[in-house]
């Protein structure tokens, strides 16, 4: 008897009394496989179904298989499952285990969830974006359409009080669970060593010291494959099998990883975080944890979610350690020091805080909601990411200017794809089947191999064998048909042009050993890749932060396609630099798409408006020092600056910053007919920018020169430290009946001479 069975009566009573409940039970308590069958005979179920949401496909399939086996049935009889690319559902199925994305499609297609009596959200602590959305929609349906719909949220580690409050103070039922003791061995890894070598060494040591099989947690597929390679070449015990386990594997390979080891044999299962919860792998009593996790992080500037390798949270490493004590006492080897555990974050961040929200925004628009605040969330969508999502959906025509779903948006929402890719399929015209294949390869990790060239992956995908590949090609066919057909044949060499429909901001040009995208970001490609020799690419996926980004997947695109698709957005312009010594202008004619330079060539000769614009741009780029600031220009500027000290509201600001900002007003007219900046009469240009009345006032109140009684005409220094100054000999002032001054006598001139 599993521990959760002790509280099943409390759960039944809670659901009989009201429509919501929260069940907290640790790993191994049996909540996933015991709760749904236990509710089937409740009177409120009637002929309805129970939907169990699972965050991962492998867990959904395994849970359905376990429940069916315990009833002595086949999967697809009373218990079935539906996941992307695979389903086993029959006419008598009453419990459906579905992934969260499948549930989103179910409730959008049928908001009333007819024939559904209860929805159970399993492992809700993982806080996936689809899980949060599913609960928000189900709760909205319950409150507005289906008061009889039952909602159960289950988790091993969860802030139950917050979930209870979200569900109207739903009762919280706690199962104490049963976990065998787990001992800990801390073996900090060397930061300078390769991760796969350190993990493999720990696995060999653990397998030598302990009996049973091992479950090893690694952040991603590449680390799993590298560690598997090291282990297979270094483990000397022939009775030990090495089994990778990750989501992109075929169902048959996944089943081989989680099934019990054959008699007399042991196995090492190398897994991502998919093995943290829901899965029980028979025979495992050793856990080796690298302490790392891979989390998606959305970058609005790139329009993509990058996977980042981060330290796993305390909740996550606790879950992982618990896998060693599911069936018997076990041991957990941790590749960090004991003290480091306290420094780990308490929980993983909810995906909704870091994700691309365009799919969420599109689904809510299809639901009829424009403001997410009208729904219930544990963590509401962040406003900046929400705003960016709406902007993207508006750009691709999925939403109108008022945020309402357009007919194109409704078509995009119907396809089981991210918004950009669904838009690509619909907009691809005769190449819809090619677009559908591209979309499936991009969303199903591992299909078509690992080449960075999308064309090669597509080619391999079309002939790839196996259940998963067959199902994926079938999905691509259905997507193409849903988008109103398309050509039955497709040209893989058109992949770049089709991909650009989804990612116009990631069209990129080769430049200086890397590729610069329309959005301004740069990324490098492996020098051995054939893509390195292409002049233009469309980038589907990259890794690494700015400055170190690496292209993981891309396709070439011809310049003719770029011009045909984005001609209206391509800007022609002339950029120029000026030699500060000679004043010579060096100009280049540039064509740009966004921040990507399409072409750049020197210009032999400029004239007219182009020359004027180039000179003006050079000043804006390199500063006012390019101009010839003679004494007259400096004094004119100083005179206005002096008058501004007396009346700032009347006189203009002629600081460097202000003059550069207004160069098109005062400098541009002076550039007509000029071929060199040093030929510009700066004083005349400045004075011409003043209104006639101010020019008159400037000459009257701040004259450039002072006339002495002796007949000398002396320049006034308006930039002197003590205010306007005059260098004059005393003899020349004989006959002057008042002290020399400016500004209508308000400001006396100081003397710079004492002779």
C-alpha positions in Angstrom: 0.0 0.0 0.0 1.4 3.4 -1.0 1.4 6.3 1.5 -1.0 8.5 -0.5 -3.8 5.9 0.0 -4.1 7.0 3.6 -5.4 10.4 2.5 -7.5 9.4 -0.5 -10.6 9.4 1.7 -9.9 13.0 2.7 -9.4 13.9 -1.0 -12.7 12.3 -2.0 -14.5 14.1 0.9 -13.0 17.5 -0.1 -14.1 17.0 -3.8 -17.5 15.9 -2.8 -18.0 19.1 -0.7 -16.5 21.5 -3.2 -14.7 21.7 -6.6 -11.1 22.2 -5.7 -8.4 20.6 -3.6 -4.6 20.8 -3.2 -2.7 17.6 -2.5 0.9 17.7 -1.2 2.8 14.4 -1.3 6.5 13.7 -1.5 8.1 11.6 -4.2 7.2 7.9 -4.0 3.9 8.5 -2.2 2.0 7.3 -5.2 -0.1 10.4 -6.0 0.4 10.2 -9.8 -0.8 6.6 -10.2 -3.2 6.2 -7.3 -5.3 9.4 -7.3 -6.9 9.3 -10.8 -8.2 5.7 -10.5 -9.4 6.3 -6.9 -11.7 9.0 -8.2 -13.3 7.1 -11.0 -16.2 5.7 -9.0 -17.1 9.0 -7.3 -20.7 9.9 -8.0 -19.8 13.3 -9.4 -17.7 11.7 -12.1 -20.6 9.9 -13.8 -19.7 9.1 -17.4 -17.1 11.9 -17.5 -13.3 11.5 -17.9 -10.5 12.4 -15.5 -7.7 14.4 -17.2 -4.2 14.1 -15.5 -1.7 16.7 -16.6 1.9 15.6 -16.7 4.7 18.1 -17.4 6.7 15.6 -19.7 5.8 13.1 -22.3 7.9 10.3 -20.9 6.3 10.7 -17.5 2.8 10.7 -19.1 3.5 7.5 -20.9 5.0 5.9 -17.9 2.2 6.9 -15.6 -0.5 5.6 -18.0 1.4 2.3 -18.4 1.8 1.9 -14.6 -1.9 2.6 -13.9 -3.0 0.3 -16.7 -0.7 -2.5 -15.5 -2.1 -2.2 -12.0 -5.6 -2.8 -13.4 -4.4 -5.7 -15.5 -5.3 -3.8 -18.7 -3.6 -2.5 -21.7 -2.9 1.2 -22.2 -5.7 2.6 -24.2 -8.4 0.7 -22.3 -9.6 2.5 -19.1 -6.3 4.3 -18.9 -4.8 6.1 -21.9 -2.5 9.0 -22.8 -2.2 11.8 -25.3 1.1 13.5 -26.0 2.6 15.3 -29.0 3.5 12.7 -31.7 1.9 9.8 -29.8 -1.4 8.7 -28.2 -3.2 5.6 -27.0 -6.9 6.4 -26.4 -9.8 4.1 -26.9 -13.6 4.3 -26.7 -13.6 3.1 -23.1 -10.8 5.4 -21.9 -11.8 7.3 -18.7 -8.5 8.5 -17.4 -6.3 10.4 -19.9 -2.8 11.4 -19.0 -1.9 14.3 -21.2 1.0 16.8 -21.4 0.3 20.4 -20.5 0.5 21.6 -24.1 -2.0 19.0 -25.2 -4.4 20.2 -22.5 -4.1 23.8 -23.7 -5.3 22.7 -27.1 -8.1 20.7 -25.6 -9.5 23.6 -23.5 -9.1 26.1 -26.3 -11.0 23.8 -28.7 -13.7 23.1 -26.0 -13.8 25.7 -23.3 -16.6 23.8 -21.5 -14.5 20.7 -21.3 -17.5 18.6 -22.1 -17.2 15.0 -21.0 -14.5 16.0 -18.5 -15.3 15.6 -14.8 -12.0 16.5 -13.2 -8.6 18.0 -14.2 -5.6 17.0 -12.1 -2.4 19.1 -12.3 0.5 16.8 -11.4 3.9 18.0 -10.4 2.7 21.5 -10.4 5.8 22.7 -8.5 7.7 22.6 -11.8 5.7 25.8 -12.7 6.0 25.4 -16.5 4.4 28.2 -18.6 1.9 25.7 -20.0 1.0 24.4 -16.5 0.3 27.9 -15.2 -1.8 28.7 -18.3 -3.7 25.5 -18.1 -4.7 26.1 -14.5 -5.7 29.7 -15.3 -7.9 28.6 -18.1 -9.4 25.7 -16.2 -10.2 27.9 -13.2 -11.8 30.5 -15.6 -13.9 27.7 -17.2 -14.9 26.4 -13.8 -16.0 29.9 -12.6 -17.8 30.9 -15.8 -18.9 27.8 -17.6 -18.5 24.6 -15.6 -19.3 25.0 -11.9 -19.3 21.2 -11.6 -15.7 20.8 -12.9 -13.3 19.5 -10.2 -9.7 20.8 -10.1 -6.9 19.1 -8.1 -3.4 20.5 -7.9 -0.8 18.0 -6.8 2.9 18.4 -6.0 5.8 17.2 -4.0 7.3 20.6 -3.1 4.8 23.4 -3.4 3.8 26.6 -1.6 0.4 25.0 -0.9 -1.0 28.1 0.8 -0.6 30.2 -2.3 -2.2 27.6 -4.6 -5.0 27.2 -2.0 -5.7 30.9 -2.0 -5.7 31.0 -5.9 -8.4 28.3 -5.8 -10.6 30.1 -3.4 -9.1 28.7 -0.2 -9.2 25.1 -1.3 -8.5 22.5 1.3 -4.9 21.3 1.5 -4.4 17.6 2.0 -1.0 16.4 3.0 0.4 12.9 2.6 3.5 12.3 4.8 4.8 9.8 2.3 7.4 7.2 2.8 10.9 7.5 1.8 13.8 5.3 2.8 16.9 6.9 4.3 19.4 8.4 1.9 23.1 8.8 2.8 25.1 11.6 1.2 28.6 11.6 -0.3 30.0 15.0 -1.3 32.6 15.0 -4.0 33.2 18.5 -5.2 34.3 18.6 -8.9 37.2 20.5 -10.2 36.1 23.6 -12.1 39.1 23.2 -14.5 38.1 19.6 -15.5 35.6 18.5 -18.1 32.2 17.9 -16.6 31.9 14.5 -18.3 35.2 13.3 -16.8 34.3 14.4 -13.3 30.8 12.8 -13.5 32.1 9.6 -15.0 34.7 9.3 -12.2 32.1 9.8 -9.5 29.8 7.2 -11.2 32.6 4.6 -11.3 33.4 5.2 -7.7 29.8 5.0 -6.6 29.2 1.8 -8.6 32.3 0.2 -7.0 31.2 1.2 -3.5 27.5 0.4 -3.7 25.2 -2.2 -5.0 22.2 -1.6 -7.4 21.7 0.7 -10.3 22.5 4.4 -10.6 20.6 7.5 -11.8 22.8 10.3 -12.9 21.5 13.9 -13.3 23.1 16.0 -16.0 21.9 19.4 -17.5 21.4 18.4 -21.1 21.7 16.0 -24.0 25.2 16.9 -25.0 26.5 16.3 -21.5 24.7 13.0 -21.4 26.2 11.8 -24.6 29.7 12.8 -23.7 29.4 11.2 -20.3 28.0 8.0 -21.8 31.0 7.9 -24.2 33.5 8.3 -21.3 31.7 5.6 -19.2 31.5 3.1 -22.0 35.2 3.4 -22.6 36.2 3.3 -18.9 33.8 1.0 -17.0 35.4 -2.4 -16.8 32.5 -4.3 -15.3 30.7 -6.1 -18.2 27.5 -6.4 -16.2 26.9 -2.6 -16.1 24.8 -1.1 -18.9 24.9 2.7 -19.7 21.5 4.1 -20.7 20.8 7.7 -21.7 17.4 9.1 -20.9 16.0 12.4 -22.3 12.9 13.7 -24.0 14.2 13.5 -27.6 14.7 9.8 -27.5 12.3 7.3 -29.1 9.7 5.8 -26.8 11.4 2.4 -27.2 14.8 3.8 -26.0 13.0 5.6 -23.1 11.3 2.4 -22.1 14.7 0.5 -22.1 16.2 3.2 -19.8 13.4 3.1 -17.2 12.7 -0.7 -17.3 14.4 -2.9 -14.6 17.8 -4.2 -15.3 18.0 -7.8 -16.5 18.8 -10.4 -13.9 22.5 -10.3 -12.9 23.0 -6.9 -14.5 23.1 -3.3 -13.3 22.6 -0.1 -15.2 23.6 3.6 -15.1 20.8 5.9 -16.3 22.1 9.3 -17.5 19.1 11.7 -17.4 18.1 15.3 -17.6 15.7 16.8 -15.0 12.9 14.7 -16.6 13.8 12.0 -14.1 13.4 14.3 -11.0 9.7 13.5 -10.5 6.9 11.1 -11.6 9.3 8.4 -12.9 10.2 5.4 -10.8 13.2 3.5 -12.2 13.3 0.1 -10.7 16.6 -1.0 -9.2 17.9 2.5 -8.6 19.4 3.1 -5.2 22.3 5.3 -6.2 22.0 8.9 -7.4 24.9 10.9 -8.8 24.0 14.6 -9.1 26.1 17.1 -11.1 24.0 19.9 -9.4 23.2 21.6 -12.7 20.0 22.4 -14.6 19.2 23.8 -18.0 16.6 26.6 -18.0 15.1 28.6 -20.8 15.7 32.3 -20.8 13.9 34.6 -23.3 15.8 37.4 -24.9 13.3 39.9 -26.5 16.1 41.5 -28.5 16.8 38.2 -30.2 13.2 36.9 -30.2 14.4 33.5 -28.9 14.7 31.5 -25.7 18.2 30.5 -25.0 18.9 27.5 -22.7 21.2 28.5 -19.9 23.1 26.1 -17.6 22.5 27.2 -14.0 22.9 25.7 -10.5 19.9 23.5 -9.6 17.7 24.8 -6.8 17.5 23.3 -3.3 14.0 21.9 -4.1 15.4 20.3 -7.3 18.4 18.6 -5.7 16.2 17.4 -2.8 13.9 15.8 -5.4 16.9 14.2 -7.1 18.3 12.8 -3.9 14.9 11.3 -3.1 15.1 9.1 -6.2 17.7 7.0 -4.4 15.3 6.2 -1.5 12.1 5.4 -3.5 12.3 1.6 -3.1 15.0 1.0 -0.5 17.7 2.8 1.4 20.1 4.5 -1.0 22.9 6.9 -1.4 23.3 10.3 -3.2 26.7 11.4 -4.5 26.8 15.2 -4.9 29.4 16.9 -7.0 29.7 19.9 -4.7 30.5 20.6 -1.1 28.0 20.2 1.7 28.1 23.9 2.5 27.3 24.9 -1.0 23.8 23.4 -0.8 22.7 26.3 1.5 23.7 28.8 -1.2 21.5 27.3 -3.8 18.2 29.1 -4.7 15.3 27.6 -2.7 13.1 27.0 -5.8 13.4 27.1 -9.6 12.0 30.3 -11.0 8.6 29.9 -12.6 9.0 29.8 -16.3 6.4 32.5 -16.8 8.9 35.0 -15.4 11.6 34.3 -18.0 9.7 32.9 -21.0 8.6 34.2 -24.4 5.0 35.1 -23.8 3.9 35.3 -27.4 2.2 31.9 -27.3 0.6 32.7 -24.0 -0.7 36.0 -25.4 -2.0 34.3 -28.5 -3.8 31.6 -26.5 -5.4 34.2 -24.2 -6.6 36.2 -27.3 -8.1 33.0 -28.6 -9.8 32.5 -25.2 -11.2 36.0 -25.5 -8.9 37.7 -22.9 -6.8 40.8 -23.7 -5.8 41.6 -20.2 -4.1 38.7 -18.3 -5.0 40.4 -15.0 -8.6 39.2 -15.4 -7.4 35.6 -14.8 -5.9 34.0 -11.8 -2.1 33.4 -11.7 0.3 32.4 -9.0 2.8 34.7 -10.7 1.2 37.1 -13.3 3.0 37.6 -16.7 5.6 40.3 -16.4 4.5 43.5 -18.1 7.6 44.1 -20.3 7.5 40.5 -21.7 3.8 40.8 -22.2 4.2 44.1 -24.1 6.9 42.5 -26.3 4.6 39.5 -27.0 1.8 41.8 -28.1 4.1 43.7 -30.3 5.3 40.5 -32.0 1.8 39.2 -32.6 0.8 42.6 -34.0 3.8 42.6 -36.4 2.9 39.2 -37.8 -0.7 40.2 -38.2 -2.1 37.8 -35.5 -3.6 40.7 -33.5 -5.1 44.0 -34.7 -4.2 47.4 -33.3 -6.7 46.9 -30.5 -5.2 43.6 -29.4 -8.0 41.5 -30.8 -7.4 38.2 -32.6 -7.4 38.6 -36.4 -8.5 35.8 -38.8 -4.8 35.2 -39.5 -4.3 35.1 -35.7 -7.1 32.5 -35.3 -5.4 30.4 -38.0 -2.0 30.8 -36.2 -3.6 29.8 -32.8 -5.1 26.6 -34.3 -1.7 25.2 -35.2 0.2 23.3 -32.5 3.3 25.5 -32.9 4.9 28.6 -31.5 3.4 31.7 -33.0 6.3 32.6 -35.2 6.5 29.1 -36.7 2.7 28.9 -37.2 2.8 32.2 -39.0 5.7 30.9 -41.1 3.7 27.8 -42.2 0.6 29.8 -43.1 2.6 32.5 -45.0 4.8 29.9 -46.9 2.3 29.5 -49.7 3.4 26.7 -52.0 6.1 25.8 -49.6 3.8 25.0 -46.7 4.9 21.4 -46.4 8.5 22.5 -46.3 7.6 25.1 -43.6 5.8 22.4 -41.6 8.9 20.2 -41.8 11.0 23.1 -40.6 8.7 23.8 -37.7 8.7 20.1 -36.6 12.5 19.9 -36.8 12.8 23.1 -34.8 10.4 22.0 -32.1 11.3 18.3 -31.8 14.9 18.1 -30.5 17.1 15.6 -32.3 15.2 15.0 -35.5 17.4 15.0 -38.5 20.6 14.9 -36.5 22.8 17.6 -35.1 24.1 19.5 -38.1 24.1 23.3 -37.9 22.8 23.3 -41.5 19.0 23.2 -41.5 19.0 21.8 -45.0 21.0 18.8 -44.0 18.7 18.1 -41.0 15.6 18.4 -43.3 17.2 16.0 -45.8 18.0 13.4 -43.1 14.6 13.9 -41.4 12.7 13.0 -44.6 14.4 9.5 -44.7 14.9 9.0 -41.0 13.5 5.7 -39.6 11.7 4.9 -36.4 8.4 5.5 -34.7 9.3 9.0 -33.6 10.4 10.1 -37.0 7.3 8.6 -38.7 5.0 10.3 -36.1 6.9 13.6 -36.7 6.4 13.4 -40.5 2.8 12.6 -40.0 2.5 15.7 -37.7 4.1 17.9 -40.4 1.6 16.6 -43.0 -1.3 17.4 -40.7 0.1 20.9 -40.0 0.5 21.6 -43.7 -3.1 20.4 -44.4 -4.4 22.5 -41.5 -2.8 25.5 -43.1 -4.8 24.9 -46.3 -2.6 22.5 -48.0 0.6 23.4 -49.9 2.8 21.7 -52.4 3.4 17.9 -51.8 7.1 18.4 -52.8 9.5 20.9 -51.4 12.9 22.2 -52.1 15.3 22.1 -49.1 17.4 24.8 -50.7 14.4 27.2 -50.0 14.7 26.6 -46.3 16.4 29.9 -45.6 13.7 32.0 -47.4 10.9 30.1 -45.6 12.6 30.4 -42.2 12.9 34.1 -42.7 9.2 34.4 -42.6 9.4 33.4 -39.0 12.6 35.2 -38.1 13.1 38.3 -40.2 15.1 39.8 -37.4 17.6 36.9 -37.6 18.6 37.3 -41.2 22.4 37.7 -41.0 25.3 38.7 -43.2 28.9 37.3 -42.9 31.2 40.0 -41.6 34.7 39.7 -40.2 34.5 36.0 -39.2 31.0 36.1 -37.7 27.4 36.9 -38.8 25.6 40.1 -37.9 21.9 39.9 -37.7 19.2 42.4 -38.6 18.7 43.0 -34.8 22.3 43.9 -34.4 23.5 40.8 -32.6 26.5 38.8 -33.9 27.1 35.1 -33.7 29.9 32.8 -35.0 29.6 29.5 -36.8 32.0 26.6 -36.6 34.7 27.3 -39.2 34.3 23.7 -40.5 30.6 24.1 -41.2 29.6 24.7 -44.8 27.6 27.6 -43.5 30.8 29.5 -42.7 31.2 30.2 -46.4 27.7 31.5 -47.0 27.3 35.3 -47.4 23.8 35.4 -45.8 22.1 33.1 -43.3 18.8 33.0 -41.4 19.6 31.8 -37.8 17.1 29.5 -36.2 19.0 28.8 -32.9 22.1 30.1 -31.1 23.7 29.5 -27.8 25.9 31.7 -25.5 25.7 35.2 -24.4 26.3 38.4 -26.4 29.9 38.5 -27.6 30.3 34.7 -27.4 27.2 33.5 -29.3 27.5 30.4 -31.4 25.2 29.5 -34.3 23.6 26.1 -33.6 21.2 26.0 -36.5 20.7 28.1 -39.6 20.0 28.0 -43.3 21.5 30.1 -46.2 19.3 32.7 -47.9 20.0 34.3 -51.3 20.4 38.1 -51.6 17.7 38.1 -54.2 15.3 36.5 -51.6 16.2 39.1 -49.1 15.5 41.9 -51.5 12.3 40.3 -52.7 11.0 39.7 -49.1 12.2 42.9 -47.4 12.8 45.4 -50.2 10.5 48.0 -48.6 12.5 47.9 -45.4 16.0 48.1 -47.0 17.5 51.6 -46.5 20.0 53.2 -48.9 22.3 55.7 -47.4 25.7 57.3 -47.6 28.1 57.3 -44.6 31.1 59.5 -44.5 34.2 60.3 -42.5 36.3 63.4 -42.7 40.1 63.6 -42.4 40.5 66.1 -39.5 43.8 67.5 -41.0 42.9 67.9 -44.7 39.1 68.0 -44.4 38.9 65.4 -47.2 35.6 63.5 -47.3 35.6 59.7 -47.6 32.2 58.4 -48.4 30.7 55.0 -48.7 27.3 54.0 -50.0 25.6 51.5 -47.7 22.4 49.4 -48.0 21.0 48.2 -44.6 18.2 46.0 -43.4 17.8 47.0 -39.8 21.3 46.9 -38.4 22.6 44.5 -40.9 24.7 45.9 -43.7 23.8 44.3 -47.0 26.3 46.1 -49.1 29.0 48.7 -48.5 31.1 50.3 -51.2 33.2 53.5 -51.6 31.8 56.4 -53.5 34.1 58.2 -55.9 32.2 61.5 -56.0 29.3 63.0 -54.2 27.3 66.0 -55.1 24.2 67.9 -54.2 22.0 66.6 -51.4 24.0 63.4 -50.9 27.2 65.5 -50.3 25.4 67.8 -47.9 23.9 64.9 -46.0 27.3 63.1 -45.8 29.1 66.2 -44.4 26.3 66.7 -41.9 26.5 63.1 -40.8 30.2 63.3 -40.4 29.9 66.2 -38.0 27.2 64.4 -36.0 29.4 61.3 -35.8 32.8 62.9 -35.1 32.0 66.2 -33.5 32.2 70.0 -34.0 36.0 69.9 -34.1 35.8 68.9 -37.8 34.7 72.6 -38.5 37.1 75.5 -38.8 36.5 77.5 -35.6 38.2 80.8 -36.5 38.2 83.8 -34.1 35.0 85.2 -35.6 33.2 81.9 -35.0 34.5 81.5 -31.5 33.5 85.1 -30.6 30.0 84.8 -32.1 29.4 81.7 -30.0 30.7 83.5 -26.9 28.6 86.6 -27.5 25.4 84.5 -27.6 26.5 82.5 -24.5 27.0 85.8 -22.7 23.6 87.1 -23.6 22.1 83.7 -22.5 23.5 84.4 -19.0 21.4 87.5 -18.9 18.2 86.0 -20.4 18.2 82.2 -20.9 14.6 82.1 -22.1 15.3 84.3 -25.1 18.8 83.2 -26.3 19.6 79.8 -27.7 21.8 77.1 -26.1 24.9 76.8 -28.2 26.7 74.2 -26.2 28.4 71.3 -28.1 25.5 69.0 -27.3 22.9 71.5 -28.4 24.7 72.4 -31.6 25.1 68.8 -32.6 21.4 68.1 -31.9 20.3 71.0 -34.0 23.0 70.7 -36.8 20.3 70.2 -39.4 18.9 73.6 -38.6 22.0 75.8 -38.4 24.7 73.9 -40.2 22.9 72.2 -43.1 22.1 75.4 -45.0 25.7 76.4 -44.8 26.8 73.2 -46.5 25.2 74.0 -49.8 27.9 74.2 -52.5 30.6 73.3 -50.0 32.9 70.3 -50.7 35.0 70.5 -47.5 33.9 71.2 -43.9 36.9 73.5 -43.5 35.3 75.8 -46.1 32.2 76.5 -44.0 31.9 80.0 -42.5 30.9 78.9 -39.0 30.2 82.4 -37.7 28.0 83.2 -40.6 26.2 79.8 -40.2 25.5 80.5 -36.5 24.3 84.1 -37.1 22.1 83.0 -39.9 20.3 80.7 -37.5 19.3 83.6 -35.3 16.0 85.3 -35.9 16.5 88.8 -37.4 15.4 90.6 -34.2 17.9 88.6 -32.1 20.7 89.4 -34.6 19.9 93.1 -34.2 19.9 92.7 -30.4 23.1 90.8 -30.4 24.9 93.6 -32.3 23.4 96.3 -30.1 23.9 94.6 -26.7 27.0 92.4 -27.3 28.9 94.1 -30.1 32.0 92.3 -31.4 34.2 95.4 -31.1 34.7 98.6 -29.0 35.5 101.9 -30.6 37.8 104.1 -28.5 37.8 107.9 -28.5 41.3 107.6 -30.0 39.8 105.9 -33.1 40.9 102.3 -32.3 38.5 99.4 -32.9 39.3 96.7 -30.4 37.8 93.1 -30.1 35.8 92.3 -27.0 36.7 89.0 -25.3 33.3 87.6 -24.2 34.9 84.3 -23.1 37.1 85.8 -20.5 36.9 84.3 -17.0 35.7 87.5 -15.3 33.2 88.4 -17.9 33.5 90.5 -21.1 37.0 92.0 -21.2 38.8 94.6 -23.3 42.6 94.9 -23.8 43.2 98.6 -24.1 45.9 101.1 -23.2 44.7 103.9 -20.8 45.8 106.6 -23.2 43.3 105.4 -25.8 40.5 106.0 -23.3 41.2 109.7 -22.9 37.9 111.5 -23.6 35.8 108.5 -22.5 33.2 110.0 -20.1 31.9 106.7 -18.7 33.3 103.2 -18.0 33.1 101.0 -21.1 30.2 98.4 -20.9 28.0 96.1 -22.8 24.4 94.9 -22.5 23.0 98.5 -22.5 25.4 99.5 -19.7 24.5 96.6 -17.4 27.8 94.8 -17.6 31.1 96.8 -17.4 34.0 95.6 -19.4 37.1 94.6 -17.5 40.5 95.6 -18.7 43.1 93.2 -19.8 45.8 95.8 -20.0 47.3 98.2 -17.4 49.6 100.4 -19.4 
